[in-house]
Amino acid sequence: MAKKKFRITEKDFLLANRKASREEEIAQYGKQILFRTIKQKSKKVYDRKRLKKAGINSDDLPFYLSVRSPRP
């Protein structure tokens, strides 16, 4: 029976890199650092900076809209 060639897939490569980085992290800090403890900010909370970044101001809202009819 012929020997099968061992092929490293992309999935195997990513898993090996993650495991290596996790081991380096544990060696450096003595424990694994969890980034999941950082909570995502709720979009329902009023945030003036986010509104500024989006360019939404009360001045941007139209007060009067004129509509012209085409001339015959």
Biopython code that builds the backbone (N, CA, C, O; Angstrom):
import numpy as np
from Bio.PDB.StructureBuilder import StructureBuilder

atoms = [
    (1, "MET", "N", (0.840, -1.180, 0.000)),
    (1, "MET", "CA", (0.000, 0.000, 0.000)),
    (1, "MET", "C", (0.889, 1.248, 0.000)),
    (1, "MET", "O", (1.855, 1.327, 0.759)),
    (2, "ALA", "N", (0.560, 2.211, -0.845)),
    (2, "ALA", "CA", (1.365, 3.428, -0.987)),
    (2, "ALA", "C", (1.139, 4.356, 0.204)),
    (2, "ALA", "O", (0.036, 4.441, 0.745)),
    (3, "LYS", "N", (2.205, 5.047, 0.598)),
    (3, "LYS", "CA", (2.101, 6.005, 1.690)),
    (3, "LYS", "C", (1.363, 7.252, 1.222)),
    (3, "LYS", "O", (1.588, 7.741, 0.114)),
    (4, "LYS", "N", (0.488, 7.757, 2.069)),
    (4, "LYS", "CA", (-0.195, 9.007, 1.739)),
    (4, "LYS", "C", (0.699, 10.171, 2.141)),
    (4, "LYS", "O", (1.362, 10.133, 3.177)),
    (5, "LYS", "N", (0.708, 11.190, 1.319)),
    (5, "LYS", "CA", (1.475, 12.395, 1.628)),
    (5, "LYS", "C", (0.694, 13.221, 2.645)),
    (5, "LYS", "O", (-0.522, 13.379, 2.539)),
    (6, "PHE", "N", (1.408, 13.735, 3.618)),
    (6, "PHE", "CA", (0.791, 14.585, 4.628)),
    (6, "PHE", "C", (0.707, 16.007, 4.083)),
    (6, "PHE", "O", (1.724, 16.605, 3.732)),
    (7, "ARG", "N", (-0.495, 16.536, 4.016)),
    (7, "ARG", "CA", (-0.698, 17.888, 3.505)),
    (7, "ARG", "C", (-1.190, 18.778, 4.633)),
    (7, "ARG", "O", (-2.098, 18.411, 5.380)),
    (8, "ILE", "N", (-0.591, 19.933, 4.745)),
    (8, "ILE", "CA", (-1.012, 20.903, 5.748)),
    (8, "ILE", "C", (-2.029, 21.827, 5.092)),
    (8, "ILE", "O", (-1.728, 22.525, 4.123)),
    (9, "THR", "N", (-3.220, 21.816, 5.634)),
    (9, "THR", "CA", (-4.270, 22.680, 5.096)),
    (9, "THR", "C", (-4.205, 24.037, 5.788)),
    (9, "THR", "O", (-3.482, 24.217, 6.768)),
    (10, "GLU", "N", (-4.955, 24.965, 5.272)),
    (10, "GLU", "CA", (-4.998, 26.310, 5.852)),
    (10, "GLU", "C", (-5.561, 26.262, 7.275)),
    (10, "GLU", "O", (-5.112, 26.997, 8.154)),
    (11, "LYS", "N", (-6.535, 25.401, 7.486)),
    (11, "LYS", "CA", (-7.143, 25.252, 8.805)),
    (11, "LYS", "C", (-6.112, 24.753, 9.823)),
    (11, "LYS", "O", (-6.027, 25.266, 10.938)),
    (12, "ASP", "N", (-5.328, 23.740, 9.418)),
    (12, "ASP", "CA", (-4.279, 23.216, 10.302)),
    (12, "ASP", "C", (-3.241, 24.285, 10.623)),
    (12, "ASP", "O", (-2.777, 24.386, 11.758)),
    (13, "PHE", "N", (-2.882, 25.075, 9.626)),
    (13, "PHE", "CA", (-1.895, 26.139, 9.793)),
    (13, "PHE", "C", (-2.386, 27.178, 10.801)),
    (13, "PHE", "O", (-1.636, 27.596, 11.683)),
    (14, "LEU", "N", (-3.643, 27.590, 10.667)),
    (14, "LEU", "CA", (-4.211, 28.581, 11.589)),
    (14, "LEU", "C", (-4.296, 28.041, 13.016)),
    (14, "LEU", "O", (-3.991, 28.751, 13.975)),
    (15, "LEU", "N", (-4.713, 26.781, 13.148)),
    (15, "LEU", "CA", (-4.799, 26.183, 14.479)),
    (15, "LEU", "C", (-3.431, 26.110, 15.147)),
    (15, "LEU", "O", (-3.307, 26.384, 16.341)),
    (16, "ALA", "N", (-2.408, 25.744, 14.387)),
    (16, "ALA", "CA", (-1.054, 25.650, 14.934)),
    (16, "ALA", "C", (-0.548, 27.022, 15.362)),
    (16, "ALA", "O", (0.081, 27.145, 16.413)),
    (17, "ASN", "N", (-0.812, 28.057, 14.562)),
    (17, "ASN", "CA", (-0.382, 29.413, 14.912)),
    (17, "ASN", "C", (-1.102, 29.925, 16.150)),
    (17, "ASN", "O", (-0.486, 30.565, 17.002)),
    (18, "ARG", "N", (-2.392, 29.652, 16.261)),
    (18, "ARG", "CA", (-3.150, 30.074, 17.437)),
    (18, "ARG", "C", (-2.628, 29.390, 18.699)),
    (18, "ARG", "O", (-2.493, 30.021, 19.748)),
    (19, "LYS", "N", (-2.338, 28.102, 18.586)),
    (19, "LYS", "CA", (-1.835, 27.361, 19.740)),
    (19, "LYS", "C", (-0.472, 27.904, 20.163)),
    (19, "LYS", "O", (-0.206, 28.058, 21.355)),
    (20, "ALA", "N", (0.394, 28.194, 19.183)),
    (20, "ALA", "CA", (1.722, 28.725, 19.490)),
    (20, "ALA", "C", (1.629, 30.101, 20.139)),
    (20, "ALA", "O", (2.348, 30.376, 21.101)),
    (21, "SER", "N", (0.757, 30.968, 19.631)),
    (21, "SER", "CA", (0.625, 32.307, 20.204)),
    (21, "SER", "C", (0.034, 32.236, 21.606)),
    (21, "SER", "O", (0.409, 33.018, 22.479)),
    (22, "ARG", "N", (-0.892, 31.300, 21.824)),
    (22, "ARG", "CA", (-1.473, 31.116, 23.152)),
    (22, "ARG", "C", (-0.406, 30.663, 24.148)),
    (22, "ARG", "O", (-0.360, 31.149, 25.278)),
    (23, "GLU", "N", (0.456, 29.726, 23.723)),
    (23, "GLU", "CA", (1.529, 29.243, 24.591)),
    (23, "GLU", "C", (2.540, 30.349, 24.902)),
    (23, "GLU", "O", (3.021, 30.444, 26.031)),
    (24, "GLU", "N", (2.865, 31.184, 23.912)),
    (24, "GLU", "CA", (3.763, 32.323, 24.133)),
    (24, "GLU", "C", (3.146, 33.305, 25.134)),
    (24, "GLU", "O", (3.838, 33.829, 26.007)),
    (25, "GLU", "N", (1.855, 33.545, 24.998)),
    (25, "GLU", "CA", (1.140, 34.461, 25.883)),
    (25, "GLU", "C", (1.164, 33.950, 27.322)),
    (25, "GLU", "O", (1.389, 34.723, 28.253)),
    (26, "ILE", "N", (0.935, 32.656, 27.503)),
    (26, "ILE", "CA", (0.962, 32.055, 28.832)),
    (26, "ILE", "C", (2.357, 32.124, 29.416)),
    (26, "ILE", "O", (2.517, 32.387, 30.608)),
    (27, "ALA", "N", (3.372, 31.891, 28.590)),
    (27, "ALA", "CA", (4.761, 31.958, 29.066)),
    (27, "ALA", "C", (5.124, 33.383, 29.476)),
    (27, "ALA", "O", (5.849, 33.582, 30.450)),
    (28, "GLN", "N", (4.624, 34.374, 28.739)),
    (28, "GLN", "CA", (4.967, 35.768, 29.011)),
    (28, "GLN", "C", (4.230, 36.324, 30.237)),
    (28, "GLN", "O", (4.839, 36.967, 31.091)),
    (29, "TYR", "N", (2.918, 36.072, 30.317)),
    (29, "TYR", "CA", (2.104, 36.676, 31.368)),
    (29, "TYR", "C", (1.753, 35.718, 32.511)),
    (29, "TYR", "O", (1.258, 36.153, 33.551)),
    (30, "GLY", "N", (2.002, 34.444, 32.328)),
    (30, "GLY", "CA", (1.671, 33.473, 33.354)),
    (30, "GLY", "C", (0.239, 32.982, 33.274)),
    (30, "GLY", "O", (-0.132, 32.045, 33.981)),
    (31, "LYS", "N", (-0.564, 33.591, 32.434)),
    (31, "LYS", "CA", (-1.944, 33.164, 32.208)),
    (31, "LYS", "C", (-2.393, 33.672, 30.848)),
    (31, "LYS", "O", (-1.741, 34.514, 30.229)),
    (32, "GLN", "N", (-3.512, 33.145, 30.404)),
    (32, "GLN", "CA", (-4.045, 33.578, 29.114)),
    (32, "GLN", "C", (-4.812, 34.881, 29.303)),
    (32, "GLN", "O", (-5.606, 35.014, 30.235)),
    (33, "ILE", "N", (-4.571, 35.839, 28.416)),
    (33, "ILE", "CA", (-5.256, 37.121, 28.471)),
    (33, "ILE", "C", (-6.600, 36.974, 27.756)),
    (33, "ILE", "O", (-6.653, 36.524, 26.611)),
    (34, "LEU", "N", (-7.674, 37.351, 28.429)),
    (34, "LEU", "CA", (-8.995, 37.260, 27.828)),
    (34, "LEU", "C", (-9.431, 38.642, 27.353)),
    (34, "LEU", "O", (-9.551, 39.571, 28.152)),
    (35, "PHE", "N", (-9.661, 38.771, 26.076)),
    (35, "PHE", "CA", (-10.127, 40.039, 25.521)),
    (35, "PHE", "C", (-11.647, 40.096, 25.500)),
    (35, "PHE", "O", (-12.222, 41.120, 25.131)),
    (36, "ARG", "N", (-12.293, 39.025, 25.885)),
    (36, "ARG", "CA", (-13.754, 38.996, 25.873)),
    (36, "ARG", "C", (-14.350, 39.803, 27.011)),
    (36, "ARG", "O", (-15.549, 40.083, 27.013)),
    (37, "THR", "N", (-13.523, 40.181, 27.982)),
    (37, "THR", "CA", (-14.040, 40.947, 29.110)),
    (37, "THR", "C", (-14.371, 42.381, 28.714)),
    (37, "THR", "O", (-15.097, 43.067, 29.435)),
    (38, "ILE", "N", (-13.850, 42.846, 27.578)),
    (38, "ILE", "CA", (-14.160, 44.182, 27.088)),
    (38, "ILE", "C", (-15.564, 44.145, 26.492)),
    (38, "ILE", "O", (-15.826, 43.395, 25.552)),
    (39, "LYS", "N", (-16.458, 44.953, 27.039)),
    (39, "LYS", "CA", (-17.841, 44.929, 26.590)),
    (39, "LYS", "C", (-18.036, 45.901, 25.439)),
    (39, "LYS", "O", (-17.407, 46.957, 25.378)),
    (40, "GLN", "N", (-18.913, 45.523, 24.540)),
    (40, "GLN", "CA", (-19.227, 46.377, 23.405)),
    (40, "GLN", "C", (-20.199, 47.455, 23.865)),
    (40, "GLN", "O", (-21.142, 47.180, 24.607)),
    (41, "LYS", "N", (-19.960, 48.677, 23.420)),
    (41, "LYS", "CA", (-20.803, 49.786, 23.819)),
    (41, "LYS", "C", (-22.149, 49.698, 23.101)),
    (41, "LYS", "O", (-22.210, 49.438, 21.899)),
    (42, "SER", "N", (-23.206, 49.913, 23.844)),
    (42, "SER", "CA", (-24.545, 49.836, 23.284)),
    (42, "SER", "C", (-24.784, 51.011, 22.334)),
    (42, "SER", "O", (-24.387, 52.141, 22.620)),
    (43, "LYS", "N", (-25.425, 50.737, 21.222)),
    (43, "LYS", "CA", (-25.719, 51.789, 20.252)),
    (43, "LYS", "C", (-26.916, 52.634, 20.686)),
    (43, "LYS", "O", (-27.158, 53.707, 20.134)),
    (44, "LYS", "N", (-27.659, 52.146, 21.678)),
    (44, "LYS", "CA", (-28.825, 52.881, 22.150)),
    (44, "LYS", "C", (-28.444, 54.034, 23.066)),
    (44, "LYS", "O", (-29.243, 54.945, 23.280)),
    (45, "VAL", "N", (-27.231, 54.003, 23.607)),
    (45, "VAL", "CA", (-26.776, 55.047, 24.521)),
    (45, "VAL", "C", (-26.437, 56.288, 23.717)),
    (45, "VAL", "O", (-25.801, 56.196, 22.667)),
    (46, "TYR", "N", (-26.859, 57.455, 24.205)),
    (46, "TYR", "CA", (-26.559, 58.713, 23.535)),
    (46, "TYR", "C", (-25.068, 58.976, 23.594)),
    (46, "TYR", "O", (-24.475, 58.970, 24.673)),
    (47, "ASP", "N", (-24.463, 59.205, 22.445)),
    (47, "ASP", "CA", (-23.026, 59.436, 22.379)),
    (47, "ASP", "C", (-22.768, 60.577, 21.400)),
    (47, "ASP", "O", (-22.888, 60.411, 20.186)),
    (48, "ARG", "N", (-22.413, 61.730, 21.946)),
    (48, "ARG", "CA", (-22.215, 62.919, 21.122)),
    (48, "ARG", "C", (-21.053, 62.735, 20.149)),
    (48, "ARG", "O", (-21.122, 63.186, 19.006)),
    (49, "LYS", "N", (-19.978, 62.069, 20.601)),
    (49, "LYS", "CA", (-18.817, 61.870, 19.721)),
    (49, "LYS", "C", (-19.183, 61.023, 18.510)),
    (49, "LYS", "O", (-18.765, 61.319, 17.390)),
    (50, "ARG", "N", (-19.965, 59.967, 18.734)),
    (50, "ARG", "CA", (-20.355, 59.108, 17.623)),
    (50, "ARG", "C", (-21.245, 59.871, 16.641)),
    (50, "ARG", "O", (-21.126, 59.705, 15.427)),
    (51, "LEU", "N", (-22.141, 60.712, 17.179)),
    (51, "LEU", "CA", (-23.001, 61.505, 16.308)),
    (51, "LEU", "C", (-22.191, 62.507, 15.500)),
    (51, "LEU", "O", (-22.476, 62.741, 14.325)),
    (52, "LYS", "N", (-21.176, 63.100, 16.135)),
    (52, "LYS", "CA", (-20.307, 64.031, 15.409)),
    (52, "LYS", "C", (-19.570, 63.316, 14.292)),
    (52, "LYS", "O", (-19.443, 63.832, 13.181)),
    (53, "LYS", "N", (-19.085, 62.117, 14.604)),
    (53, "LYS", "CA", (-18.340, 61.349, 13.615)),
    (53, "LYS", "C", (-19.231, 60.982, 12.432)),
    (53, "LYS", "O", (-18.778, 60.968, 11.287)),
    (54, "ALA", "N", (-20.490, 60.688, 12.710)),
    (54, "ALA", "CA", (-21.432, 60.334, 11.656)),
    (54, "ALA", "C", (-21.897, 61.565, 10.885)),
    (54, "ALA", "O", (-22.465, 61.433, 9.801)),
    (55, "GLY", "N", (-21.661, 62.772, 11.432)),
    (55, "GLY", "CA", (-22.044, 63.999, 10.748)),
    (55, "GLY", "C", (-23.501, 64.336, 10.928)),
    (55, "GLY", "O", (-24.084, 65.024, 10.090)),
    (56, "ILE", "N", (-24.106, 63.866, 12.006)),
    (56, "ILE", "CA", (-25.519, 64.133, 12.263)),
    (56, "ILE", "C", (-25.618, 65.287, 13.257)),
    (56, "ILE", "O", (-25.177, 65.169, 14.400)),
    (57, "ASN", "N", (-26.187, 66.379, 12.825)),
    (57, "ASN", "CA", (-26.419, 67.537, 13.684)),
    (57, "ASN", "C", (-27.877, 67.939, 13.559)),
    (57, "ASN", "O", (-28.550, 67.547, 12.606)),
    (58, "SER", "N", (-28.364, 68.706, 14.499)),
    (58, "SER", "CA", (-29.739, 69.188, 14.389)),
    (58, "SER", "C", (-29.844, 70.212, 13.250)),
    (58, "SER", "O", (-30.932, 70.445, 12.724)),
    (59, "ASP", "N", (-28.707, 70.826, 12.870)),
    (59, "ASP", "CA", (-28.707, 71.801, 11.774)),
    (59, "ASP", "C", (-28.872, 71.126, 10.419)),
    (59, "ASP", "O", (-29.272, 71.773, 9.451)),
    (60, "ASP", "N", (-28.572, 69.842, 10.339)),
    (60, "ASP", "CA", (-28.638, 69.136, 9.066)),
    (60, "ASP", "C", (-30.071, 68.796, 8.649)),
    (60, "ASP", "O", (-30.321, 68.473, 7.488)),
    (61, "LEU", "N", (-30.996, 68.869, 9.584)),
    (61, "LEU", "CA", (-32.366, 68.496, 9.271)),
    (61, "LEU", "C", (-33.053, 69.613, 8.488)),
    (61, "LEU", "O", (-32.932, 70.781, 8.858)),
    (62, "PRO", "N", (-33.766, 69.283, 7.423)),
    (62, "PRO", "CA", (-34.429, 70.318, 6.613)),
    (62, "PRO", "C", (-35.700, 70.825, 7.302)),
    (62, "PRO", "O", (-36.502, 70.040, 7.809)),
    (63, "PHE", "N", (-35.866, 72.142, 7.310)),
    (63, "PHE", "CA", (-37.062, 72.740, 7.878)),
    (63, "PHE", "C", (-38.097, 73.029, 6.791)),
    (63, "PHE", "O", (-39.303, 72.953, 7.029)),
    (64, "TYR", "N", (-37.613, 73.355, 5.611)),
    (64, "TYR", "CA", (-38.513, 73.720, 4.534)),
    (64, "TYR", "C", (-38.025, 73.055, 3.260)),
    (64, "TYR", "O", (-36.840, 73.111, 2.929)),
    (65, "LEU", "N", (-38.922, 72.443, 2.571)),
    (65, "LEU", "CA", (-38.582, 71.767, 1.324)),
    (65, "LEU", "C", (-39.435, 72.371, 0.223)),
    (65, "LEU", "O", (-40.662, 72.267, 0.252)),
    (66, "SER", "N", (-38.791, 72.997, -0.740)),
    (66, "SER", "CA", (-39.546, 73.600, -1.839)),
    (66, "SER", "C", (-39.595, 72.632, -3.007)),
    (66, "SER", "O", (-38.599, 72.002, -3.360)),
    (67, "VAL", "N", (-40.766, 72.530, -3.592)),
    (67, "VAL", "CA", (-40.950, 71.641, -4.731)),
    (67, "VAL", "C", (-41.416, 72.475, -5.900)),
    (67, "VAL", "O", (-42.426, 73.173, -5.810)),
    (68, "ARG", "N", (-40.692, 72.406, -6.986)),
    (68, "ARG", "CA", (-41.076, 73.157, -8.203)),
    (68, "ARG", "C", (-41.769, 72.211, -9.178)),
    (68, "ARG", "O", (-41.394, 71.050, -9.345)),
    (69, "SER", "N", (-42.763, 72.749, -9.788)),
    (69, "SER", "CA", (-43.431, 71.965, -10.827)),
    (69, "SER", "C", (-42.774, 72.305, -12.164)),
    (69, "SER", "O", (-42.390, 73.454, -12.380)),
    (70, "PRO", "N", (-42.640, 71.356, -13.040)),
    (70, "PRO", "CA", (-42.015, 71.634, -14.331)),
    (70, "PRO", "C", (-42.897, 72.539, -15.186)),
    (70, "PRO", "O", (-44.122, 72.420, -15.185)),
    (71, "ARG", "N", (-42.257, 73.433, -15.906)),
    (71, "ARG", "CA", (-43.005, 74.379, -16.767)),
    (71, "ARG", "C", (-43.492, 73.653, -18.015)),
    (71, "ARG", "O", (-42.775, 72.844, -18.604)),
    (72, "PRO", "N", (-44.735, 73.962, -18.408)),
    (72, "PRO", "CA", (-45.270, 73.295, -19.626)),
    (72, "PRO", "C", (-44.705, 73.851, -20.905)),
    (72, "PRO", "O", (-45.062, 73.390, -21.989)),
]
sb = StructureBuilder()
sb.init_structure("model")
sb.init_model(0)
sb.init_chain("A")
sb.init_seg("    ")
for serial, (resi, resn, name, xyz) in enumerate(atoms, 1):
    if name == "N":
        sb.init_residue(resn, " ", resi, " ")
    sb.init_atom(name, np.array(xyz, "f"), 0.0, 1.0, " ", f" {name:<3s}", serial, name[0])
structure = sb.get_structure()
